[in-house]
Amino acid sequence: MNSALPKTGAPFELSPLPGPFGAEVRGIDLSQPFDDSVREPILDAFNRNHILVFRDQSLDKRAQIVFSERFGELEPHVNRDFRSHDFPHLHPVNNLGQDGKPSSKFMNRGNYFWHTDKSYMAIPSMATILHAVELPPDGGDTEFADMEAAYAALPEETKQRIEGLRMIHSWERSRQKSGSKPATADEVTDAPPVSHPLVRRHPATGNKSLYIGTHAYYVEGWDIAEGEALLDELQTFATQEKFIYRHKWLPGDMVMWDNRALLHRATTSYDMDRHKRILNRTVVRGDVPV
């Protein structure tokens, strides 16, 4: 159920997105500094809705970093090739070659698989913030799936079966599954396999959700094939249409989503060889899943 409601005294307008969850935010300029009287209502809305779409924003890289840092420590991308040269904590998401021209050859394949950002880290991310810089005339949508709603809808028998299980998450294995360039030795050093609970509690709300996605590998202590089969079963259930919000990007959109409760993936719904799609990404570190 969509819980977007304006908090009393919030310095912005909040309204439900056209989907099962999430909220649209208007009436605030994120390029300007703000204090806790603005930060706290944003954080409250974020924890309740799990995705916030700030409309009509114009931020350069530095301004996006300043905004993002109001919510915690920023995490650089484990793949050094994806880091912005001038701002290493910002990741340019685009389909551009070195000549600046669009091409499907430069798509990051892992983005098109259901995942939650940085679950392969011992301390995964709380939030991802993505700002639209240049968009194709149509398409390039991003899909989000609500893992709290999916968990709540599981049969009780399944909930009991998975309670207490832990999954190994692996950047190296994720690269293999997506058919991406293999992880480098530095990347494996930066992000070795890590164990997280299969069912985690949201630190702000206490709600349970599935903690899965393509970075998840297998169930700790199980046969690998058996654990992968369970992951496939749960992910197929959790990414049904009724759990999904599909975001159709508009110029100036700044989207902030909750990696503790959502899966997401990009879609190939535009001509990558003709149209540029440029977005800037920052990631706020979270806490150890429990």
C-alpha positions, -999 to +999 in steps of 0.1 A: +000+000+000+013+034-009+020+054+023+029+088+008+013+114+030+027+148+037+042+150+072+029+180+092+051+210+086+072+193+058+087+220+036+077+202+004+047+186-013+044+149-012+020+127-032+018+090-042+034+078-073+012+059-098+021+025-085+020+003-055+046+023-035+067+054-036+062+092-035+067+122-057+083+153-041+078+188-054+084+223-041+121+219-030+154+228-047+179+202-038+208+222-051+205+246-022+219+238+013+193+227+039+193+219+076+177+192+097+143+208+095+143+196+058+165+166+062+144+149+088+111+151+068+129+138+037+143+109+057+109+101+072+092+101+038+121+079+024+117+053+052+080+051+047+078+051+009+112+036+000+114+056-032+112+094-036+111+111-070+122+147-067+109+166-098+125+194-117+160+193-101+191+209-116+223+198-098+258+196-109+280+167-096+293+186-066+257+197-056+245+161-058+274+149-036+266+176-011+229+166-010+238+129-008+262+134+021+234+148+042+222+112+046+255+094+053+289+084+041+292+079+003+304+047-012+325+047-044+318+020-071+338-012-066+345-011-103+371+017-107+362+021-144+328+034-133+340+062-111+339+098-122+374+111-128+367+144-110+344+131-083+353+094-074+322+090-052+300+098-082+292+072-108+282+084-143+256+060-157+254+063-194+257+045-228+285+066-242+318+055-257+351+074-254+341+095-284+310+107-265+286+089-289+258+066-278+263+028-283+248-003-269+283-017-266+289+003-235+259-008-215+266-021-180+250-055-183+246-060-145+222-030-144+196-050-163+193-078-137+172-075-105+196-064-077+200-043-046+230-020-047+262-032-029+247-062-012+281-078-019+296-054+007+299-062+044+281-029+051+257-025+021+241+007+010+211+025+025+202+047-005+210+052-042+204+086-057+202+089-094+198+122-112+187+125-148+211+147-169+201+138-204+174+114-215+162+096-247+130+110-261+112+079-248+120+048-228+150+040-206+127+032-177+138+018-143+118-009-125+116-013-087+102-043-068+090-040-032+107-068-011+087-059+020+054-065+002+068-096-014+079-111+019+045-102+035+027-121+007+048-153+010+029-184+023+036-190+060+052-223+052+078-205+030+084-178+057+091-206+082+114-224+057+136-194+051+136-179+086+172-177+099+188-186+066+218-166+054+229-160+018+264-154+004+265-123-018+294-120-043+305-093-067+326-118-085+297-143-090+273-114-099+296-104-128+296-140-140+258-143-139+253-111-158+278-120-185+299-089-176+336-084-177+351-106-150+359-091-116+395-080-113+418-090-084+414-055-069+376-057-070+376-091-054+399-078-027+376-047-022+344-069-022+351-105-011+320-128-007+299-118+024+271-134+043+238-116+049+204-127+063+180-138+036+152-120+055+163-087+070+146-061+092+144-025+081+163-005+107+139+024+107+105+006+105+113-030+118+095-044+088+108-077+073+119-080+036+136-104+013+173-096+008+180-111-026+189-101-062+216-110-087+245-102-062+231-131-040+248-164-047+237-193-025+225-202+009+252-205+035+257-241+046+236-255+017+246-271-016+253-243-040+228-256-066+201-260-040+207-224-027+206-210-062+173-228-068+158-212-037+170-178-048+154-183-082+121-193-066+120-164-043+130-139-069+104-151-094+078-146-067+090-113-055+092-096-090+056-102-100+040-072-116+019-064-084+051-057-065+067-034-092+068+003-098+081+013-132+097+047-133+093+067-165+121+093-163+114+130-169+141+157-173+153+169-140+142+138-120+163+129-090+153+095-077+163+083-042+155+047-034+159+024-004+182-006-011+172-021+023+137-028+009+138-028-029+152-045-059+157-026-091+168-030-127+172-009-158+153-017-190+164-018-226+133+003-236+151+027-259+175+028-289+209+028-272+227+032-304+209+065-313+200+082-281+221+093-251+210+084-216+231+101-190+225+100-152+247+107-122+246+082-094+257+085-057+253+058-031+249+063+007+264+036+029+239+019+053+244-006+081+250-043+086+217-062+078+200-080+107 
